[in-house]
Amino acid sequence: MSRPLPFDPIARAAQLWEDRIGPSDTMAAVTGLMRVQQIIQSAVDGALKPHGLTFARYEALVLLTFARRSSLPMRVMGERLQLHPTSVTNIVDRLERDGLVKRMPHPTDRRTTLVEITDDGRARHAEATKAVTAIDFGLVGLTGNQTTQLTELLTRIRKATGDFVD
């Protein structure tokens, strides 16, 4: 990681925006959010890399561990992970190559392929979960209440954009 700057570049950009363009609240919030995303992504990637996982592959393992039968149709995985079918296929391909999941035919629908987590997948999930929780998923500097508030605010944005409905 590079050395911290002696000033907040987003605050400086916001002031310049204010001086030259107009109100900068939204620009500063979005720019800050994007920078925090980079910081968190770097922390999570660093925690998962020793386990041979990306965040997308880790999320897929989490999803499968939460499934009642430890398996889900690929289509359902895509819906829950909010990913394009091609992305799900790529994730499952890699997890399968690593022996962490296996594809199985659906017992009643020949058109559907199930993905099931393996024992190795469960073990890798457990190890990776310890790693990401040890660093609080990279989200540092907030109290428990502030983390709850942040989650609520982000949920409002997601709902307003049609990401989900209640």
Contact map, one row per residue, 1 for C-alpha under 8 A:
1110000000000000000000000000000000000000000000000000000000000000000000000000000000000000000000000000000000000000000000000000000000000000000000000000000000000000000000
1111000000000000000000000000000000000000000000000000000000000000000000000000000000000000000000000000000000000000000000000000000000000000000000000000000000000000000000
1111100000000000000000000000000000000000000000000000000000000000000000000000000000000000000000000000000000000000000000000000000000000000000000000000000000000000000000
0111110000000000000000000000000000000000000000000000000000000000000000000000000000000000000000000000000000000000000000000000000000000000000000000000000000000000000000
0011111110000000000000000000000000000000000000000000000000000000000000000000000000000000000000000000000000000000000000000000000000000000000000000000000000000000000000
0001111100000000000000000000000000000000000000000000000000000000000000000000000000000000000000000000000000000000000000000000000000000000000000000000000000000000000000
0000111110010000000000000000000000000000000000000000000000000000000000000000000000000000000000000000000000000000000000000000000000000000000000000000000000000000000000
0000111111110000000000000000000000000000000000000000000000000000000000000000000000000000000000000000000000000000000000000000000000000000000000000000000000000000000000
0000101111111000000000000000000000000000000000000000000000000000000000000000000000000000000000000000000000000000000000000000000000000000000000000000000000000000000000
0000000111111100000000000001001100000000000000000000000000000000000000000000000000000000000000000000000000000000000000000000000000000000000000000000000000000000000000
0000000111111110000000000001000000000000000000000000000000000000000000000000000000000000000000000000000000000000000000000000000000000000000000000000000000000000000000
0000001111111111000000000000000000000000000000000000000000000000000000000000000000000000000000000000000000000000000000000000000000000000000000000000000000000000000000
0000000011111111100000000001000000000000000000000000000000000000000000000000000000000000000000000000000000000000000000000000000000000000000000000000000000000000000000
0000000001111111110000011011000000000000000000000000000000000000000000000000000000000000000000000000000000000000000000000000000000000000000000000000000000000000000000
0000000000111111111000010000000000000000000000000000000000000000000000000000000000000000000000000000000000000000000000000000000000000000000000000000000000000000000000
0000000000011111111110000000000000000000000000000000000000000000000000000000000000000000000000000000000000000000000000000000000000000000000000000000000000000000000000
0000000000001111111111110000000000000000000000000000000000000000000000000000000000000000000000000000000000000000000000000000000000000000000000000000000000000000000000
0000000000000111111111110000000000000000000000000000000000000000000000000000000000000000000000000000000000000000000000000000000000000000000000000000000000000000000000
0000000000000011111111000000000000000000000000000000000000000000000000000000000000000000000000000000000000000000000000000000000000000000000000000000000000000000000000
0000000000000001111111000000000000000000000000000000000000000000000000000000000000000000000000000000000000000000000000000000000000000000000000000000000000000000000000
0000000000000001111111100000000000000000000000000000000000000000000000000000000000000000000000000000000000000000000000000000000000000000000000000000000000000000000000
0000000000000000111111110000000000000000000000000000000000000000000000000000000000000000000000000000000000000000000000000000000000000000000000000000000000000000000000
0000000000000000110011111100000000000000000000000000000000000000000000000000000000000000000000000000000000000000000000000000000000000000000000000000000000000000000000
0000000000000110110001111111000000000000000000000000000000000000000000000000000000000000000000000000000000000000000000000000000000000000000000000000000000000000000000
0000000000000100000000111111100000000000000000000000000000000000000000000000000000000000000000000000000000000000000000000000000000000000000000000000000000000000000000
0000000000000000000000111111110000000000000000000000000000000000000000000000000000000000000000000000000000000000000000000000000000000000000000000000000000000000000000
0000000000000100000000011111111000000000000000000000000000000000000000000000000000000000000000000000000000000000000000000000000000000000000000000000000000000000000000
0000000001101100000000011111111100000000000000000000000000000000000000000000000000000000000000000000000000000000000000000000000000000000000000000000000000000000000000
0000000000000000000000001111111110000000000000000000000000000000000000000000000000000000000000000000000000000000000000000000000000000000000000000000000000000000000000
0000000000000000000000000111111111000000000000000000000000000000000000000000000000000000000000000000000000000000000000000000000000000000000000000000000000000000000000
0000000001000000000000000011111111100000000000000000000000000000000000000000000000000000000000000000000000000000000000000000000000000000000000000000000000000000000000
0000000001000000000000000001111111110000000000000000000000000000000000000000000000000000000000000000000000000000000000000000000000000000000000000000000000000000000000
0000000000000000000000000000111111111000000000000000000000000000000000000000000000000000000000000000000000000000000000000000000000000000000000000000000000000000000000
0000000000000000000000000000011111111100000000000000000000000000000000000000000000000000000000000000000000000000000000000000000000000000000000000000000000000000000000
0000000000000000000000000000001111111110000000000000000000000000000000000000000000000000000000000000000000000000000000000000000000000000000000000000000000000000000000
0000000000000000000000000000000111111111000000000000000000000000000000000000000000000000000000000000000000000000000000000000000000000000000000000000000000000000000000
0000000000000000000000000000000011111111100000000000000000000000000000000000000000000000000000000000000000000000000000000000000000000000000000000000000000000000000000
0000000000000000000000000000000001111111110000000000000000000000000000000000000000000000000000000000000000000000000000000000000000000000000000000000000000000000000000
0000000000000000000000000000000000111111111000000000000000000000000000000000000000000000000000000000000000000000000000000000000000000000010000000000000000000000000000
0000000000000000000000000000000000011111111100000000000000000000000000000000000000000000000000000000000000000000000000000000000000000000111000000000000000000000000000
0000000000000000000000000000000000001111111110000000000000000000000000000000000000000000000000000000000000000000000000000000000000000000010000000000000000000000000000
0000000000000000000000000000000000000111111111000000000000000000000000000000000000000000000000000000000000000000000000000000000000000000000000000000000000000000000000
0000000000000000000000000000000000000011111111100000000000000000000000000000000000000000000000000000000000000000000000000000000000000010110000000000000000000000000000
0000000000000000000000000000000000000001111111110000001000000000000000000000000000000000000000000000000000000000000000000000000000010000110000000000000000000000000000
0000000000000000000000000000000000000000111111111000011000000000000000000000000000000000000000000000000000000000000000000000000000000000000000000000000000000000000000
0000000000000000000000000000000000000000011111111100000000000000000000000000000000000000000000000000000000000000000000000000000000000000000000000000000000000000000000
0000000000000000000000000000000000000000001111111110000000000000000000000000000000000000000000000000000000000000000000000000000100110010000000000000000000000000000000
0000000000000000000000000000000000000000000111111111111001000000000000000000000000000000000000000000000000000000000000000000000100110000000000000000000000000000000000
0000000000000000000000000000000000000000000011111111110000000000000000000000000000000000000000000000000000000000000000000000000000000000000000000000000000000000000000
0000000000000000000000000000000000000000000001111111100000000000000000000000000000000000000000000000000000000000000000000000000000000000000000000000000000000000000000
0000000000000000000000000000000000000000000000111111100000000000000000000000000000000000000000000000000000000000000000000001001100000000000000000000000000000000000000
0000000000000000000000000000000000000000000000011111110000000000000000000000000000000000000000000000000000000000000000000000000000000000000000000000000000000000000000
0000000000000000000000000000000000000000000000011111111111000000000000000000000000000000000000000000000000000000000000000000000000000000000000000000000000000000000000
0000000000000000000000000000000000000000000010011001111111000000000000000000000000000000000000000000000000000000000000000000000000000000000000000000000000000000000000
0000000000000000000000000000000000000000000110010000111111100000000000000000000000000000000000000000000000000000000000000000000000000000000000000000000000000000000000
0000000000000000000000000000000000000000000000000000111111110000000000000000000000000000001000000000000000000000000000000000000000000000000000000000000000000000000000
0000000000000000000000000000000000000000000000000000111111111000000000000000000000000000001100100000000000000000000000000000000000000000000000000000000000000000000000
0000000000000000000000000000000000000000000000010000111111111100000000000000000000000000000000000000000000000000000000000000100100000000000000000000000000000000000000
0000000000000000000000000000000000000000000000000000001111111110000000000000000010000000000000000000000000000000000000000000000000000000000000000000000000000000000000
0000000000000000000000000000000000000000000000000000000111111111000000000000100010000000001000000000000000000000000000000000000000000000000000000000000000000000000000
0000000000000000000000000000000000000000000000000000000011111111100000000000000000000000000000000000000000000000000010001100100000000000000000000000000000000000000000
0000000000000000000000000000000000000000000000000000000001111111110000000000000000000000000000000000000000000000000000000000100000000000000000000000000000000000000000
0000000000000000000000000000000000000000000000000000000000111111111000000000100000000000000000000000000000000000000000000000000000000000000000000000000000000000000000
0000000000000000000000000000000000000000000000000000000000011111111001110000000000000000000000000000000000000000000110000000000000000000000000000000000000000000000000
0000000000000000000000000000000000000000000000000000000000001111111101000000000000000000000000000000000000000000000010000100000000000000000000000000000000000000000000
0000000000000000000000000000000000000000000000000000000000000111111101000000000000000000000000000000000000000000000000000000000000000000000000000000000000000000000000
0000000000000000000000000000000000000000000000000000000000000011111111110000000000000000000000000000000000000000000000000000000000000000000000000000000000000000000000
0000000000000000000000000000000000000000000000000000000000000000111111100000000000000000000000000000000000000000000000000000000000000000000000000000000000000000000000
0000000000000000000000000000000000000000000000000000000000000000001111110000000000000000000000000000000000000000000000000000000000000000000000000000000000000000000000
0000000000000000000000000000000000000000000000000000000000000001111111110000000000000000000000000000000000000000000110000000000000000000000000000000000000000000000000
0000000000000000000000000000000000000000000000000000000000000001001111111000000000000000000000000000000000000000011110000000000000000000000000000000000000000000000000
0000000000000000000000000000000000000000000000000000000000000001001011111101100000000000000000000000000000000000011100000000000000000000000000000000000000000000000000
0000000000000000000000000000000000000000000000000000000000000000000000111111100000000000000000000000000001000001111000000000000000000000000000000000000000000000000000
0000000000000000000000000000000000000000000000000000000000000000000000011111110000001001100000000000000000000001111000000000000000000000000000000000000000000000000000
0000000000000000000000000000000000000000000000000000000000000000000000001111111000001000000000000000000000000000000000000000000000000000000000000000000000000000000000
0000000000000000000000000000000000000000000000000000000000000000000000011111111100000000000000000000000000000000000000000000000000000000000000000000000000000000000000
0000000000000000000000000000000000000000000000000000000000010010000000011111111110000001000000000000000000000000000000000000000000000000000000000000000000000000000000
0000000000000000000000000000000000000000000000000000000000000000000000000111111111111001000000000000000000000000000000000000000000000000000000000000000000000000000000
0000000000000000000000000000000000000000000000000000000000000000000000000011111111100000000000000000000000000000000000000000000000000000000000000000000000000000000000
0000000000000000000000000000000000000000000000000000000000000000000000000001111111100000000000000000000000000000000000000000000000000000000000000000000000000000000000
0000000000000000000000000000000000000000000000000000000000110000000000000000111111100000000000000000000000000000000000000000000000000000000000000000000000000000000000
0000000000000000000000000000000000000000000000000000000000000000000000000000011111110000000000000000000000000000000000000000000000000000000000000000000000000000000000
0000000000000000000000000000000000000000000000000000000000000000000000000000011111111011000000000000000000000000000000000000000000000000000000000000000000000000000000
0000000000000000000000000000000000000000000000000000000000000000000000000000010001111111000000000000000000000000000000000000000000000000000000000000000000000000000000
0000000000000000000000000000000000000000000000000000000000000000000000000110010000111111100000000000000000000000000000000000000000000000000000000000000000000000000000
0000000000000000000000000000000000000000000000000000000000000000000000000000000000011111110000000000000000000000000000000000000000000000000000000000000000000000000000
0000000000000000000000000000000000000000000000000000000000000000000000000000000000111111111000000000000000000000000000000000000000000000000000000000000000000000000000
0000000000000000000000000000000000000000000000000000000000000000000000000100110000111111111100000000000000000000000000000000000000000000000000000000000000000000000000
0000000000000000000000000000000000000000000000000000000000000000000000000100000000001111111110000000000000000000000000000000000000000000000000000000000000000000000000
0000000000000000000000000000000000000000000000000000000000000000000000000000000000000111111111000000000000000000000000000000000000000000000000000000000000000000000000
0000000000000000000000000000000000000000000000000000000110010000000000000000000000000011111111100000000000000000000000000000000000000000000000000000000000000000000000
0000000000000000000000000000000000000000000000000000000010000000000000000000000000000001111111110000100000000000001000000000000000000000000000000000000000000000000000
0000000000000000000000000000000000000000000000000000000000000000000000000000000000000000111111111000000000000000000000000000000000000000000000000000000000000000000000
0000000000000000000000000000000000000000000000000000000000000000000000000000000000000000011111111100000000000000000000000000000000000000000000000000000000000000000000
0000000000000000000000000000000000000000000000000000000010000000000000000000000000000000001111111111100000000000000000000000000000000000000000000000000000000000000000
0000000000000000000000000000000000000000000000000000000000000000000000000000000000000000000111111111111000000000000000000000000000000000000000000000000000000000000000
0000000000000000000000000000000000000000000000000000000000000000000000000000000000000000000011111111000000000000000000000000000000000000000000000000000000000000000000
0000000000000000000000000000000000000000000000000000000000000000000000000000000000000000000001111111100000000000000000000000000000000000000000000000000000000000000000
0000000000000000000000000000000000000000000000000000000000000000000000000000000000000000000000111111110000000000000001011000000000000000000000000000000000000000000000
0000000000000000000000000000000000000000000000000000000000000000000000000000000000000000000000111111110000000000000011111101000000000000000000000000000000000000000000
0000000000000000000000000000000000000000000000000000000000000000000000000000000000000000000100110111111000000000001111001000000000000000000000000000000000000000000000
0000000000000000000000000000000000000000000000000000000000000000000000000000000000000000000000010011111100000000001111000000000000000000000000000000000000000000000000
0000000000000000000000000000000000000000000000000000000000000000000000000000000000000000000000010000111110000000111100000000000000000000000000000000000000000000000000
0000000000000000000000000000000000000000000000000000000000000000000000000000000000000000000000000000011111000000111100000000000000000000000000000000000000000000000000
0000000000000000000000000000000000000000000000000000000000000000000000000000000000000000000000000000001111101101110000000000000000000000000000000000000000000000000000
0000000000000000000000000000000000000000000000000000000000000000000000001000000000000000000000000000000111111111110000000000000000000000000000000000000000000000000000
0000000000000000000000000000000000000000000000000000000000000000000000000000000000000000000000000000000011111100000000000000000000000000000000000000000000000000000000
0000000000000000000000000000000000000000000000000000000000000000000000000000000000000000000000000000000001111100000000000000000000000000000000000000000000000000000000
0000000000000000000000000000000000000000000000000000000000000000000000000000000000000000000000000000000011111111000000000000000000000000000000000000000000000000000000
0000000000000000000000000000000000000000000000000000000000000000000000000000000000000000000000000000000011111111100000000000000000000000000000000000000000000000000000
0000000000000000000000000000000000000000000000000000000000000000000000000000000000000000000000000000000001001111100000000000000000000000000000000000000000000000000000
0000000000000000000000000000000000000000000000000000000000000000000000001100000000000000000000000000000011001111110000000000000000000000000000000000000000000000000000
0000000000000000000000000000000000000000000000000000000000000000000000001100000000000000000000000000001111000111111000000000000000000000000000000000000000000000000000
0000000000000000000000000000000000000000000000000000000000000000000000111100000000000000000000000000001111000001111100000000000000000000000000000000000000000000000000
0000000000000000000000000000000000000000000000000000000000000000000000111100000000000000000100000000111100000000111110000000000000000000000000000000000000000000000000
0000000000000000000000000000000000000000000000000000000000000001000001110000000000000000000000000000111100000000011111000000000000000000000000000000000000000000000000
0000000000000000000000000000000000000000000000000000000000001001100001100000000000000000000000000001110000000000001111101100000000000000000000000000000000000000000000
0000000000000000000000000000000000000000000000000000000000000000000000000000000000000000000000000011110000000000000111111100000000000000000000000000000000000000000000
0000000000000000000000000000000000000000000000000000000000000000000000000000000000000000000000000001000000000000000011111110000000000000000000000000000000000000000000
0000000000000000000000000000000000000000000000000000000000000000000000000000000000000000000000000011000000000000000001111111000000000000000000000000000000000000000000
0000000000000000000000000000000000000000000000000000000000001000000000000000000000000000000000000011100000000000000011111111100000000000000000000000000000000000000000
0000000000000000000000000000000000000000000000000000000000001000100000000000000000000000000000000001000000000000000011111111110000000000000000000000000000000000000000
0000000000000000000000000000000000000000000000000000000000000000000000000000000000000000000000000000000000000000000000111111111000000000000000000000000000000000000000
0000000000000000000000000000000000000000000000000010000000000000000000000000000000000000000000000001000000000000000000011111111100000000000000000000000000000000000000
0000000000000000000000000000000000000000000000000000000001001100000000000000000000000000000000000000000000000000000000001111111110000000000000000000000000000000000000
0000000000000000000000000000000000000000000000000000000000000000000000000000000000000000000000000000000000000000000000000111111111000000000000000000000000000000000000
0000000000000000000000000000000000000000000000000010000000000000000000000000000000000000000000000000000000000000000000000011111111100000000000000000000000000000000000
0000000000000000000000000000000000000000000000110010000001000000000000000000000000000000000000000000000000000000000000000001111111110000000000000000000000000000000000
0000000000000000000000000000000000000000000000000000000000000000000000000000000000000000000000000000000000000000000000000000111111111000000000000000000000000000000000
0000000000000000000000000000000000000000000000000000000000000000000000000000000000000000000000000000000000000000000000000000011111111100000000000000000000000000000000
0000000000000000000000000000000000000000000000110000000000000000000000000000000000000000000000000000000000000000000000000000001111111110000000000000000000000000000000
0000000000000000000000000000000000000000000100110000000000000000000000000000000000000000000000000000000000000000000000000000000111111111110000000000000000000000000000
0000000000000000000000000000000000000000000000000000000000000000000000000000000000000000000000000000000000000000000000000000000011111111100000000000000000000000000000
0000000000000000000000000000000000000000000000000000000000000000000000000000000000000000000000000000000000000000000000000000000001111111100000000000000000000000000000
0000000000000000000000000000000000000000001000100000000000000000000000000000000000000000000000000000000000000000000000000000000000111111111000000000000000000000000000
0000000000000000000000000000000000000000000000000000000000000000000000000000000000000000000000000000000000000000000000000000000000011111111100000000000000000000000000
0000000000000000000000000000000000000001001100000000000000000000000000000000000000000000000000000000000000000000000000000000000000011111111000000000000000000000000000
0000000000000000000000000000000000000011101100000000000000000000000000000000000000000000000000000000000000000000000000000000000000010011111100000000000000000000000000
0000000000000000000000000000000000000001000000000000000000000000000000000000000000000000000000000000000000000000000000000000000000000011111111000000000000000000000000
0000000000000000000000000000000000000000000000000000000000000000000000000000000000000000000000000000000000000000000000000000000000000001011111000000000000000000000000
0000000000000000000000000000000000000000000000000000000000000000000000000000000000000000000000000000000000000000000000000000000000000000001111100000000000000000000000
0000000000000000000000000000000000000000000000000000000000000000000000000000000000000000000000000000000000000000000000000000000000000000001111111110000000000000000000
0000000000000000000000000000000000000000000000000000000000000000000000000000000000000000000000000000000000000000000000000000000000000000000011111110000000000000000000
0000000000000000000000000000000000000000000000000000000000000000000000000000000000000000000000000000000000000000000000000000000000000000000001111111000000000000000000
0000000000000000000000000000000000000000000000000000000000000000000000000000000000000000000000000000000000000000000000000000000000000000000001111111100000000000000000
0000000000000000000000000000000000000000000000000000000000000000000000000000000000000000000000000000000000000000000000000000000000000000000001111111110000000000000000
0000000000000000000000000000000000000000000000000000000000000000000000000000000000000000000000000000000000000000000000000000000000000000000001111111111000000000000000
0000000000000000000000000000000000000000000000000000000000000000000000000000000000000000000000000000000000000000000000000000000000000000000000011111111100000000000000
0000000000000000000000000000000000000000000000000000000000000000000000000000000000000000000000000000000000000000000000000000000000000000000000001111111110000000000000
0000000000000000000000000000000000000000000000000000000000000000000000000000000000000000000000000000000000000000000000000000000000000000000000000111111111000000000000
0000000000000000000000000000000000000000000000000000000000000000000000000000000000000000000000000000000000000000000000000000000000000000000000000011111111100000000000
0000000000000000000000000000000000000000000000000000000000000000000000000000000000000000000000000000000000000000000000000000000000000000000000000001111111110000000000
0000000000000000000000000000000000000000000000000000000000000000000000000000000000000000000000000000000000000000000000000000000000000000000000000000111111111000000000
0000000000000000000000000000000000000000000000000000000000000000000000000000000000000000000000000000000000000000000000000000000000000000000000000000011111111100000000
0000000000000000000000000000000000000000000000000000000000000000000000000000000000000000000000000000000000000000000000000000000000000000000000000000001111111110000000
0000000000000000000000000000000000000000000000000000000000000000000000000000000000000000000000000000000000000000000000000000000000000000000000000000000111111111000000
0000000000000000000000000000000000000000000000000000000000000000000000000000000000000000000000000000000000000000000000000000000000000000000000000000000011111111100000
0000000000000000000000000000000000000000000000000000000000000000000000000000000000000000000000000000000000000000000000000000000000000000000000000000000001111111111100
0000000000000000000000000000000000000000000000000000000000000000000000000000000000000000000000000000000000000000000000000000000000000000000000000000000000111111111110
0000000000000000000000000000000000000000000000000000000000000000000000000000000000000000000000000000000000000000000000000000000000000000000000000000000000011111111000
0000000000000000000000000000000000000000000000000000000000000000000000000000000000000000000000000000000000000000000000000000000000000000000000000000000000001111111000
0000000000000000000000000000000000000000000000000000000000000000000000000000000000000000000000000000000000000000000000000000000000000000000000000000000000000111111110
0000000000000000000000000000000000000000000000000000000000000000000000000000000000000000000000000000000000000000000000000000000000000000000000000000000000000111111110
0000000000000000000000000000000000000000000000000000000000000000000000000000000000000000000000000000000000000000000000000000000000000000000000000000000000000110011111
0000000000000000000000000000000000000000000000000000000000000000000000000000000000000000000000000000000000000000000000000000000000000000000000000000000000000010011111
0000000000000000000000000000000000000000000000000000000000000000000000000000000000000000000000000000000000000000000000000000000000000000000000000000000000000000000111
